[in-house]
């Protein structure tokens, strides 16, 4: 297969060692710090080496079939991807999800740089498989899985997508205050925030909240809380309110539900400052959500595409 106009964008991340060197200036100083804390520095070195080798192998294989551009994941939110680009994320599951929401339907390949270290639910491929896979991707003959995303639209015109989940709350550990409306139910709440999960995210943060609820239910002899992951391409989203506090001015009855194509979740902020909405754990890419602003949550019209076996 000739390279032609094919383009592959390789998305990378900084390793723990790279971040330590940025902080302490040299590898030697980073080693001193880690060993002084009683940790094994060789693990950092091994992880960094394996990651760099994987990125080099992916880039070498991709260069046979396409022009290659390598970008750090921090630049992805401002990237303009070509309609026919193939995007390769080399990292962990979370990075794949963070890249996915900024694409416009381009195929995304998740590469596990260190299978012995990372489970890789969203990383079905290893670096050595890219040479066989890319020609199929560029020709359009590949297997893919569609992934439903969530959409947040605020009253002041902000928009955000989520591949795993949204967090609606406050920056600090203070209580988030808001009015929540779902169907015919509406109430004022004070809580640790709201989690809205997609099917893909139903095995992540959403599951951890249910695990807490299950433990509490069993402690008080109330049985167990059933957990069933949602299919990645399901049209439904789910929401859970974390630690709602009932008081004279706040209620705690509307704490969970399923959001469909024709049923939105609406939240109106009552937080003078610090209110935020962020997706997929990316706090630095948050939307401001302070007093008077309203957000509507629903399944997004567009879906993401992950290349699979």
C-alpha positions as CSV (number, residue, x, y, z in Angstrom):
1,X,0.0,0.0,0.0
2,X,1.4,3.4,-1.0
3,X,1.5,6.3,1.4
4,X,-0.4,8.7,-0.9
5,X,-2.3,11.2,1.1
6,X,-2.8,8.9,4.1
7,X,-2.0,10.5,7.5
8,X,-1.6,8.9,10.9
9,X,-1.7,10.9,14.0
10,X,0.0,9.3,17.0
11,X,-1.1,10.6,20.4
12,X,1.4,10.1,23.2
13,X,1.6,10.9,26.9
14,X,4.3,11.8,29.3
15,X,5.6,8.9,31.4
16,X,6.0,9.1,35.2
17,X,9.8,9.4,34.6
18,X,9.4,12.3,32.1
19,X,7.2,14.1,34.6
20,X,9.7,13.6,37.4
21,X,12.5,14.9,35.3
22,X,10.5,18.0,34.4
23,X,10.0,18.5,38.1
24,X,13.6,17.8,39.3
25,X,15.5,18.7,36.2
26,X,17.6,15.6,35.8
27,X,17.3,11.8,35.9
28,X,19.8,11.6,38.7
29,X,17.8,14.0,40.9
30,X,14.6,12.2,40.1
31,X,16.3,8.9,41.1
32,X,17.5,10.4,44.4
33,X,14.0,11.6,45.2
34,X,12.2,8.3,44.4
35,X,14.9,6.2,46.2
36,X,14.9,8.6,49.2
37,X,11.1,7.9,49.5
38,X,11.9,4.2,49.6
39,X,10.5,3.4,46.1
40,X,12.1,1.3,43.3
41,X,13.3,3.7,40.6
42,X,14.0,0.9,38.1
43,X,10.3,0.5,37.7
44,X,10.0,4.1,36.5
45,X,12.9,3.5,34.1
46,X,11.5,0.2,32.7
47,X,8.0,1.8,32.2
48,X,9.6,4.7,30.3
49,X,11.8,2.5,28.2
50,X,8.9,0.2,27.2
51,X,6.7,3.2,26.4
52,X,9.3,4.9,24.2
53,X,10.0,1.7,22.3
54,X,6.3,1.1,21.7
55,X,5.9,4.7,20.3
56,X,9.0,4.2,18.1
57,X,7.7,0.9,16.8
58,X,4.2,2.4,16.0
59,X,5.8,5.4,14.3
60,X,8.1,3.2,12.2
61,X,5.2,1.0,11.1
62,X,2.9,3.9,10.4
63,X,5.5,5.7,8.2
64,X,5.3,2.9,5.7
65,X,1.7,3.7,4.9
66,X,1.1,7.3,5.8
67,X,2.5,10.6,6.8
68,X,3.0,10.6,10.5
69,X,2.4,13.4,13.1
70,X,3.1,12.8,16.7
71,X,1.4,14.9,19.3
72,X,1.2,15.0,23.1
73,X,-2.3,14.4,24.4
74,X,-2.3,17.8,26.1
75,X,-2.6,19.4,22.6
76,X,-5.5,17.2,21.4
77,X,-8.3,19.5,22.5
78,X,-7.0,22.2,20.1
79,X,-6.1,19.7,17.3
80,X,-7.9,19.9,13.9
81,X,-8.0,16.3,12.6
82,X,-8.4,15.6,8.9
83,X,-11.5,13.8,7.9
84,X,-9.6,10.8,6.7
85,X,-6.9,10.7,9.4
86,X,-6.2,7.5,11.3
87,X,-5.6,8.3,15.0
88,X,-3.4,6.0,17.1
89,X,-3.4,6.5,20.9
90,X,-0.4,4.9,22.7
91,X,-1.1,4.8,26.4
92,X,-3.7,3.8,28.9
93,X,-7.4,3.3,28.7
94,X,-8.1,6.8,30.0
95,X,-6.1,8.4,27.3
96,X,-8.1,6.6,24.6
97,X,-11.3,7.9,26.1
98,X,-9.9,11.5,26.3
99,X,-8.8,11.4,22.7
100,X,-12.0,9.9,21.4
101,X,-14.3,12.8,22.3
102,X,-12.3,15.2,20.2
103,X,-12.6,13.2,17.0
104,X,-15.2,13.6,14.3
105,X,-15.7,10.0,13.3
106,X,-12.1,9.2,12.5
107,X,-11.0,5.6,13.3
108,X,-9.2,5.4,16.7
109,X,-6.7,2.6,17.4
110,X,-5.7,2.0,21.0
111,X,-2.2,0.5,21.4
112,X,-1.1,-1.0,24.7
113,X,2.5,-0.1,25.2
114,X,3.1,-2.4,28.1
115,X,0.6,-5.4,28.3
116,X,2.3,-6.7,31.4
117,X,1.5,-3.5,33.2
118,X,-1.9,-2.3,31.8
119,X,-5.1,-4.3,31.4
120,X,-6.0,-2.3,28.3
121,X,-9.8,-2.6,27.9
122,X,-9.7,0.1,25.2
123,X,-6.2,-1.0,24.0
124,X,-6.8,-4.1,21.9
125,X,-3.6,-3.9,19.9
126,X,0.1,-4.0,20.5
127,X,2.7,-2.0,18.7
128,X,3.8,-4.9,16.5
129,X,0.3,-5.2,15.0
130,X,0.1,-1.8,13.5
131,X,1.9,-2.7,10.2
132,X,-0.8,-5.3,9.4
133,X,-3.7,-3.2,10.7
134,X,-3.2,0.3,9.1
135,X,-3.7,-0.8,5.5
136,X,-7.1,-2.2,6.5
137,X,-8.0,1.0,8.3
138,X,-7.0,3.3,5.4
139,X,-9.0,1.0,3.0
140,X,-12.0,1.1,5.3
141,X,-12.0,-2.7,5.8
142,X,-11.7,-3.0,9.6
143,X,-13.8,-3.9,12.5
144,X,-15.1,-1.1,14.7
145,X,-17.3,-0.6,17.7
146,X,-19.5,2.4,18.0
147,X,-19.5,4.1,21.4
148,X,-22.3,6.4,22.6
149,X,-21.1,9.7,24.0
150,X,-22.9,12.0,26.4
151,X,-23.4,15.7,25.7
152,X,-23.6,18.7,28.1
153,X,-25.2,21.9,26.9
154,X,-25.2,24.9,29.2
155,X,-27.5,27.9,29.1
156,X,-24.6,30.2,28.3
157,X,-23.6,28.3,25.2
158,X,-20.9,25.9,26.4
159,X,-20.8,22.4,25.1
160,X,-18.8,19.3,26.1
161,X,-18.8,15.7,25.2
162,X,-18.0,12.7,27.5
163,X,-16.9,9.2,26.5
164,X,-16.9,7.8,30.0
165,X,-18.7,10.2,32.3
166,X,-19.5,13.7,33.4
167,X,-18.9,15.2,36.8
168,X,-21.2,18.1,37.8
169,X,-20.2,19.7,41.1
170,X,-17.7,22.0,42.7
171,X,-13.9,22.2,42.5
172,X,-13.2,21.7,46.2
173,X,-14.5,19.2,48.8
174,X,-17.3,21.6,49.8
175,X,-20.8,20.6,49.0
176,X,-22.2,21.3,45.5
177,X,-25.6,23.1,45.5
178,X,-28.0,23.0,42.6
179,X,-31.5,22.3,41.5
180,X,-31.9,19.0,39.6
181,X,-34.8,18.2,37.3
182,X,-35.6,14.8,35.7
183,X,-38.9,14.1,34.1
184,X,-41.6,15.3,36.5
185,X,-39.3,15.3,39.5
186,X,-37.4,18.3,40.7
187,X,-35.6,19.2,43.9
188,X,-32.9,21.3,45.5
189,X,-29.8,19.3,46.5
190,X,-26.6,19.6,48.4
191,X,-24.2,16.8,47.5
192,X,-20.7,15.7,46.5
193,X,-21.7,16.1,42.9
194,X,-23.5,14.2,40.1
195,X,-21.9,11.5,38.0
196,X,-23.4,10.9,34.5
197,X,-22.1,7.8,32.9
198,X,-22.1,6.3,29.3
199,X,-22.2,2.6,28.6
200,X,-18.4,2.7,28.3
201,X,-18.1,4.5,31.6
202,X,-20.4,2.1,33.4
203,X,-17.5,0.0,34.4
204,X,-15.6,3.0,35.9
205,X,-16.6,5.8,38.3
206,X,-20.3,4.8,38.0
207,X,-19.4,1.2,39.2
208,X,-17.4,2.5,42.1
209,X,-20.4,4.5,43.4
210,X,-22.6,1.4,43.1
211,X,-20.0,-0.6,45.0
212,X,-20.2,1.9,47.8
213,X,-24.0,1.7,47.8
214,X,-23.8,-2.1,47.8
215,X,-21.5,-2.2,50.8
216,X,-23.8,0.1,52.7
217,X,-26.9,-1.9,51.8
218,X,-25.3,-5.1,53.0
219,X,-24.1,-3.5,56.2
220,X,-27.6,-2.5,57.1
221,X,-29.1,-5.8,56.0
222,X,-30.9,-4.3,53.0
223,X,-29.7,-6.9,50.5
224,X,-27.4,-6.1,47.6
225,X,-27.3,-3.5,44.8
226,X,-27.4,-5.2,41.4
227,X,-24.8,-4.1,38.9
228,X,-25.1,-4.7,35.2
229,X,-22.7,-2.9,32.8
230,X,-24.4,-1.0,30.0
231,X,-23.5,-1.8,26.3
232,X,-21.0,0.7,24.8
233,X,-23.4,1.6,22.0
234,X,-26.6,1.8,24.2
235,X,-28.6,5.0,23.8
236,X,-29.1,5.3,27.5
237,X,-27.0,7.2,30.0
238,X,-27.2,6.8,33.8
239,X,-26.8,9.3,36.5
240,X,-26.0,9.0,40.2
241,X,-26.0,11.7,42.9
242,X,-23.0,11.3,45.3
243,X,-23.8,11.6,49.0
244,X,-26.9,13.8,48.8
245,X,-27.6,15.6,52.1
246,X,-31.2,16.0,53.3
247,X,-32.0,19.2,55.2
248,X,-34.7,21.9,55.6
249,X,-33.8,23.4,52.2
250,X,-32.4,20.3,50.3
251,X,-33.9,17.0,49.4
252,X,-32.4,13.5,48.6
253,X,-35.1,11.6,46.8
254,X,-33.9,12.2,43.2
255,X,-30.6,10.3,43.2
256,X,-30.4,8.1,40.1
257,X,-32.0,7.5,36.8
258,X,-31.6,6.6,33.1
259,X,-31.3,9.3,30.5
260,X,-32.6,8.5,27.0
261,X,-32.9,10.2,23.7
262,X,-36.1,11.8,24.7
263,X,-35.4,12.3,28.4
264,X,-32.8,14.9,29.5
265,X,-31.3,15.6,32.9
266,X,-31.3,19.3,33.8
267,X,-29.2,20.8,36.5
268,X,-29.2,24.5,37.6
269,X,-26.2,25.7,39.6
270,X,-26.6,27.5,42.9
271,X,-22.8,27.8,43.5
272,X,-21.6,31.4,43.5
273,X,-18.1,30.2,42.6
274,X,-16.2,27.0,41.9
275,X,-18.9,25.2,40.1
276,X,-17.6,23.0,37.3
277,X,-18.5,20.4,34.7
278,X,-15.8,18.1,33.4
279,X,-15.7,14.9,31.5
280,X,-13.6,11.8,31.6
281,X,-11.5,13.0,34.6
282,X,-10.0,16.0,32.7
283,X,-10.4,18.6,35.4
284,X,-8.2,21.1,33.6
285,X,-10.6,21.1,30.6
286,X,-13.7,22.0,32.7
287,X,-16.7,24.1,31.9
288,X,-17.6,26.9,34.4
289,X,-20.9,26.1,36.1
290,X,-21.8,28.9,38.6
291,X,-25.0,30.4,40.0
292,X,-27.8,30.6,37.5
293,X,-26.2,28.6,34.8
294,X,-28.2,25.5,33.6
295,X,-26.9,22.4,31.9
296,X,-28.9,19.8,30.0
297,X,-27.4,16.3,29.7
298,X,-28.4,13.8,27.0
299,X,-26.9,11.3,24.7
300,X,-24.9,13.0,22.0
301,X,-26.0,12.9,18.3
302,X,-22.5,11.8,17.3
303,X,-20.8,8.6,18.3
304,X,-17.1,7.6,18.6
305,X,-15.5,4.7,16.7
306,X,-12.9,2.4,18.2
307,X,-11.1,0.0,15.9
308,X,-11.3,-3.5,17.4
309,X,-10.2,-7.0,16.4
